[in-house]
Amino acid sequence: MKTLILVDIQNDFTPGGTLPVPEGDRIVALVNQLQNRFDLIVATQDWHPANHGSFAANHPGRKPGEVIDLHGLRQILWPVHCVQNTPGAAFVPGLETKRISRVFQKGTDPTIDSYSGFFDNGRRKATGLGDYLKEKGATDVYVCGLATDYCVKFTALDARSLGFKTYLIEDASRGVNLKPGDVEAAVEEMARAGVTVTKSGGI
């Protein structure tokens, strides 16, 4: 079964949001067009409590972009974003959501961040997405959304590690690029791990 995973297409990750991904809003029309090519569609949603440890604002004297140790894991500090039940955490207006069979929320534990839609960053807890896809008979998993070099990358890598035939839809994703070349490096890392890099026209 061919499955589409829509990663974190939320207001705070688009221009005007608190952690905007350049051109993050540009993928919405393409993502909507892609949906009718898939048997199953799921979405992930960053869903942080206000006291989340990844927020620079929760560490006095720290700024976004700095790196800390958060309970034994390397943690990049981010601006406050995708706080539960705020407009910034909502899906982008215009994103077609009627065919999304289930939304998997992540980043809900204030002590650990969760880039992947499958696990937190320490792989201490699963979101249930992997079990859900297996129950539904998913075999081929196509990943797209925001952002290529973080949540999309880790979602794709975890899908591959769980045994799914995994594809990155490159033109239906956009990256943060904290450092120049981050997106390119992320795509190369996914490819090395066995993720097939494709474009929307090839699906």
C-alpha positions as CSV (number, residue, x, y, z in Angstrom):
1,M,0.0,0.0,0.0
2,K,1.3,3.4,-1.0
3,T,1.3,5.9,1.9
4,L,1.9,9.6,2.1
5,I,3.3,11.1,5.3
6,L,2.8,14.9,5.6
7,V,5.3,16.2,8.0
8,D,4.6,19.3,10.2
9,I,2.8,21.5,7.6
10,Q,2.0,24.0,10.3
11,N,1.6,27.8,10.6
12,D,4.7,28.4,12.7
13,F,6.9,26.7,10.0
14,T,5.7,29.0,7.2
15,P,6.5,32.7,6.5
16,G,4.9,34.8,9.3
17,G,5.4,32.0,11.8
18,T,7.8,31.9,14.7
19,L,10.1,29.4,13.1
20,P,9.6,30.0,9.4
21,V,11.0,27.7,6.8
22,P,11.8,29.6,3.6
23,E,9.1,29.0,1.1
24,G,7.4,26.6,3.5
25,D,4.0,27.8,2.2
26,R,5.0,27.0,-1.4
27,I,4.5,23.3,-0.9
28,V,0.8,23.4,0.0
29,A,-0.7,23.4,-3.5
30,L,1.7,20.6,-4.6
31,V,0.9,18.5,-1.5
32,N,-2.8,18.8,-2.2
33,Q,-2.3,17.7,-5.8
34,L,-0.3,14.7,-4.7
35,Q,-2.9,13.3,-2.3
36,N,-5.1,11.6,-4.9
37,R,-2.1,9.4,-5.8
38,F,-2.0,7.6,-2.5
39,D,-4.0,4.9,-0.7
40,L,-3.3,6.2,2.8
41,I,-2.4,9.6,4.1
42,V,-1.2,10.5,7.6
43,A,0.2,13.6,9.0
44,T,2.5,14.6,11.9
45,Q,2.1,17.7,14.0
46,D,4.6,19.3,16.3
47,W,2.6,19.8,19.5
48,H,4.8,21.3,22.2
49,P,3.9,22.3,25.8
50,A,4.8,25.9,26.5
51,N,7.6,24.7,28.9
52,H,9.3,22.6,26.3
53,G,13.1,22.2,26.8
54,S,13.9,22.9,23.2
55,F,12.7,26.5,23.5
56,A,15.6,29.0,24.0
57,A,13.1,31.1,26.0
58,N,13.0,28.5,28.6
59,H,16.8,28.7,29.2
60,P,17.7,32.1,30.6
61,G,20.6,33.7,28.7
62,R,20.4,31.3,25.8
63,K,19.5,32.2,22.2
64,P,18.0,30.2,19.3
65,G,20.6,28.3,17.5
66,E,22.7,27.5,20.5
67,V,23.3,23.9,21.5
68,I,22.8,22.5,24.9
69,D,22.7,19.1,26.6
70,L,19.0,18.3,27.3
71,H,18.8,15.3,29.6
72,G,21.7,13.6,27.9
73,L,20.9,14.5,24.3
74,R,22.4,17.2,22.1
75,Q,19.7,19.8,21.7
76,I,19.5,22.8,19.3
77,L,17.5,25.6,20.9
78,W,14.7,26.9,18.8
79,P,12.3,29.9,19.1
80,V,9.0,29.1,20.8
81,H,6.9,27.3,18.2
82,C,3.9,25.0,17.7
83,V,2.7,25.3,21.2
84,Q,-0.3,23.1,21.9
85,N,-3.7,24.7,21.0
86,T,-2.3,27.9,19.5
87,P,-2.8,29.1,16.0
88,G,0.9,28.5,15.2
89,A,0.5,24.8,15.8
90,A,-2.5,24.5,13.4
91,F,-2.1,23.1,10.0
92,V,-1.6,25.7,7.3
93,P,-4.8,27.2,5.8
94,G,-5.3,25.7,2.4
95,L,-3.8,22.3,3.3
96,E,-6.4,19.6,2.3
97,T,-7.0,17.6,5.4
98,K,-10.1,15.6,4.5
99,R,-8.2,12.5,3.4
100,I,-5.8,12.5,6.4
101,S,-6.7,9.3,8.2
102,R,-4.8,10.1,11.4
103,V,-2.6,12.8,12.9
104,F,0.3,11.8,15.0
105,Q,1.4,14.5,17.5
106,K,5.0,14.7,18.6
107,G,7.2,16.8,20.9
108,T,4.6,16.6,23.7
109,D,7.1,15.6,26.4
110,P,8.9,18.8,27.7
111,T,12.0,16.9,28.5
112,I,12.9,15.6,25.0
113,D,12.4,16.9,21.4
114,S,10.9,14.8,18.7
115,Y,11.9,15.5,15.1
116,S,10.8,12.2,13.7
117,G,7.1,11.3,13.3
118,F,7.9,7.8,14.6
119,F,10.0,8.4,17.8
120,D,11.4,11.1,20.1
121,N,15.0,12.0,19.5
122,G,16.3,9.5,22.0
123,R,14.0,6.7,20.7
124,R,12.7,6.4,24.2
125,K,9.0,6.5,23.2
126,A,7.2,5.7,19.9
127,T,4.3,7.9,18.6
128,G,2.4,4.8,17.3
129,L,2.9,5.8,13.7
130,G,5.0,2.7,12.9
131,D,2.5,0.3,14.3
132,Y,-0.4,2.1,12.6
133,L,1.2,1.9,9.2
134,K,2.0,-1.8,9.6
135,E,-1.6,-2.5,10.8
136,K,-2.9,-0.7,7.7
137,G,-0.6,-2.7,5.4
138,A,1.6,0.2,4.3
139,T,4.6,-0.9,2.3
140,D,5.8,2.1,0.4
141,V,6.1,5.3,2.4
142,Y,6.5,8.7,0.8
143,V,7.6,11.6,3.0
144,C,7.3,15.3,2.4
145,G,6.7,18.5,4.4
146,L,8.7,20.7,6.7
147,A,11.6,20.8,7.2
148,T,13.8,18.7,4.9
149,D,16.8,18.9,7.1
150,Y,15.1,18.1,10.4
151,C,11.6,16.5,10.8
152,V,11.3,15.3,7.3
153,K,14.8,13.7,7.4
154,F,14.4,12.0,10.7
155,T,10.9,10.7,9.7
156,A,12.2,9.3,6.5
157,L,15.2,7.7,8.2
158,D,13.0,6.1,10.8
159,A,10.6,4.8,8.2
160,R,13.5,3.2,6.4
161,S,14.8,1.7,9.7
162,L,11.4,0.1,10.3
163,G,11.5,-1.7,7.0
164,F,9.3,0.5,4.9
165,K,10.3,1.2,1.3
166,T,10.8,4.9,1.8
167,Y,10.8,7.9,-0.6
168,L,11.6,11.6,-0.1
169,I,9.4,13.8,-2.3
170,E,12.1,16.5,-2.6
171,D,10.1,19.2,-4.3
172,A,7.2,18.9,-1.8
173,S,9.6,19.6,1.1
174,R,11.5,22.7,2.2
175,G,14.4,23.1,4.6
176,V,15.5,25.4,7.4
177,N,19.2,25.5,6.3
178,L,20.5,26.8,9.6
179,K,24.0,26.4,8.0
180,P,24.5,26.6,4.2
181,G,24.4,23.2,2.7
182,D,22.3,21.6,5.5
183,V,19.4,20.6,3.2
184,E,21.8,19.1,0.6
185,A,23.6,17.2,3.3
186,A,20.3,15.9,4.7
187,V,19.2,14.6,1.3
188,E,22.5,12.9,0.8
189,E,22.2,11.3,4.3
190,M,18.7,10.0,3.5
191,A,19.9,8.6,0.2
192,R,22.9,6.8,1.9
193,A,20.4,5.2,4.3
194,G,18.4,3.7,1.4
195,V,15.7,6.4,1.0
196,T,14.8,7.0,-2.6
197,V,14.9,10.6,-3.5
198,T,12.2,11.5,-6.0
199,K,10.2,14.4,-7.3
200,S,6.4,14.7,-7.4
201,G,6.4,14.1,-11.2
202,G,7.8,10.7,-10.7
203,I,5.1,9.3,-8.4
